[in-house]
Amino acid sequence: MYLHLGQNIMVRNQDVIGIFDLDNTTWSFRTRRFLERAEQEGRVAAVGEDLPRSFVLANDQEGRPSVYLTALSSAALSARVERNSFE
């Protein structure tokens, strides 16, 4: 199954490493540093033009972790994963 992140961007459920709320996780220096480094390495993709509310860490096709910034809430994305896992 696939997780729809918005704007026709989808990742396979099995590739999802984690779903994180930006408001809660960016308080941590380590998280901010991780996101900055991922952006410098070109591993960050903004899904849509809206202000991001969460980010999804997922393996890309080569198995490298990529960050997807999305306007969807972490709760909505988690619910989609749960719903997809039972179908």
C-alpha positions in Angstrom: 0.0 0.0 0.0 0.9 3.6 -0.4 0.8 6.7 1.8 -0.5 9.8 0.0 1.3 12.9 1.2 -0.5 15.4 -0.9 0.0 16.9 -4.4 0.1 13.5 -6.0 3.2 12.5 -4.0 3.0 8.9 -2.6 5.5 6.7 -0.8 5.2 3.0 0.0 4.1 2.2 3.5 7.0 -0.2 3.9 9.4 2.7 3.1 8.1 5.0 5.8 10.6 5.3 8.7 8.6 7.9 10.7 6.0 10.6 10.7 6.9 13.7 12.7 5.0 16.9 13.8 7.1 19.9 12.9 5.9 22.0 15.9 6.9 19.4 18.4 10.1 18.0 16.9 11.8 21.2 15.8 12.4 22.3 19.4 15.2 19.8 19.4 18.6 21.0 18.2 19.3 17.5 16.8 16.2 17.5 14.7 16.8 21.0 13.3 20.4 20.0 12.5 19.2 16.8 10.8 16.7 18.7 8.7 19.3 21.3 7.7 21.8 18.6 6.7 19.2 16.7 4.7 18.3 19.9 2.9 22.0 20.6 2.1 22.3 17.1 0.7 19.2 17.6 -1.5 17.1 15.0 0.3 14.2 17.3 1.3 11.1 17.6 -0.9 8.4 20.1 -0.2 4.9 18.6 -0.9 2.9 21.6 -2.0 3.1 25.3 -1.4 1.3 25.5 1.9 3.1 25.9 5.3 4.3 22.4 6.3 2.8 20.9 9.5 4.7 17.6 9.5 7.5 15.7 7.8 7.8 12.1 6.7 11.1 10.3 6.7 11.1 7.5 4.2 13.6 5.5 2.1 13.7 6.5 -1.5 14.1 4.0 -4.4 17.8 3.5 -3.7 17.2 2.9 0.0 18.5 6.4 1.1 16.4 8.3 3.7 14.5 11.3 2.3 12.4 13.9 4.0 9.0 15.0 2.7 7.6 18.2 4.1 3.8 18.2 4.0 0.9 20.4 5.0 -1.0 17.4 6.3 -0.9 16.8 10.1 1.0 13.9 11.6 -2.2 12.6 13.0 -3.9 12.5 9.6 -0.9 10.8 8.0 -0.7 8.2 10.8 -4.4 7.5 10.4 -3.8 6.9 6.7 -1.0 4.4 7.4 -3.2 2.6 10.0 -6.2 2.5 7.6 -4.0 1.2 4.7 -2.4 -1.5 6.8 -5.8 -3.2 7.4 -6.9 -3.1 3.7 
